[in-house]
Structure formats: C-alpha cells, structure tokens
Amino acid sequence: MEALVTADDDGGKHRLRAIPVDDFDTAADAAETPRLEWKVPFGPLSNVVDVLEAAGALLVVRDLKSRELDAVSQ
C-alpha cells in the first residue's frame, strides 16, 4: 500500500503531462503529441499498458462491477 500512496511522487521522472485539446482537434491530433514525446511509432500499439508504464503511468487493476464500464482515468 505504501508504494501506491507514494507512487505519484517519482521525483519528476514520469513523462505525463496535460495536453490541451480544443474543438478542432481530433483523437489522432491529440495522440500525435505523446507519440512524438514518448518516441512511440505511429500505427496500432501492440501493448498499450507497456507504453503507458514506460511513460510513468501507474495502472491499477480493479473490478468495476459493471460490464458497461471497462476503464476509468483521472
């Protein structure tokens, strides 16, 4: 539990940041910025979990008690 509580304090090592999106941006436009910053090739990702964890994201598996909802983010 201690690791989860302090996981967001990595000394600035993660490469996650807010990316502003306006009404003129498409999903492809929004995806281009992190792909370039994280040096991820364009096209389908073979393992999105690996890409996110390499960028410093903390991913947690949790039963959401619904078949209609399969993920959340904040």
N, C-alpha and C positions, 0 to 999 in steps of 0.2 A: 504494500500500500504506500509506503514511503516513496518509492520510485514514481508512482503515479502522481502523488501530490506535488512532487518537485520536478516533474518531467518538463514543465514549461520553462524552467529556469536552466537553460543549457549554456548560459554564458554568451548568447548571440550566435551559436553555431548553426542554428537551423536557417534554411533559405526560404522561409514562408513569409509572405507579406500581403497586405491587402492590395488588390489591383482594381483601380477604378474602372467601372463599366458604365457606359451611357446607353441611351436608347438606340444608338446607331451601331453598337457593337453586336456581333453575332457570337454564338458559342465558339466558333472557330477563331474569331478575333481574340476573344478572351483567353483561349487556350494557347495562343501563339506566344504570349509573354513568358509564362513559366516554362514552356518548352525551350525557348531560347536561353533563358537564365539557367535552367537546370541541365541544359545540353541533352535534351530528350529528342530523338529523331521524330520527324513528322510521320503520321500514319498511326495505325492501331497499336496500342500498348499490349505487350504480351502479359504483363503483370503490373497493374496499376498500384497495388499495395507496395511492391518493391520500389517503385518510382517515388511514391509519397514518403515512405520511410527513409529513403536515401536523402530526401529533401528536409528531413527533420520532423515530419508529422508523426504524431502519436496516434496509432489506430488501436481501438479497443473493440473487441467482440462483445456484443450484448444482445440478449433476446429481447426484441422489441414487442413481443406478444401480439404481433399482427402480421398477416401475410401481405397486407396492402402497403406496409411501410418497411423498406429494407435498409434504410440508411438515414443518418442524421449528421449534421455538421454545425459547427459554431465557430 
